[in-house]
Amino acid sequence: MPWKIWAKIETKNENNEKWLGFYLSCDSSEEDGNWSRECSATFRIVSQKSDVEDFKKELDETVFNNEDPNWGFEFISFAELMDPSKGLYNKDEDKVTLAIDLACE
């Protein structure tokens, strides 16, 4: 099955705090309407510094199907994402690297 990673800016709480939404989507257009996959995934922002670990969140044993083909998180606040001490944003290249490790039954 084809999988897609997508991200978007989300506004959280009454303070209009900006967050990175990070999602995994199963593009099921080629499947019949009764498809279903149980999957686990590790969502990661890849560290831009060798001495800093990736920022991760786990999605355990989640069912993707025609009614719920998308799963993910309000992943991280932009304040935290852009914090140089976190090592997630490469200012010189204006880059953030997103990755998902996926295992399905």
Secondary structure, 3 states (H helix, E strand, C coil): CCEEEEEEEEEECCCCEEEEEEEEEECCCCCCCCCEEEEEEEEEEECCCCCCCCEEEEEEEEEEECCCCEEEEEEEEHHHHHCHHHCCCECCCCECEEEEEEEEC
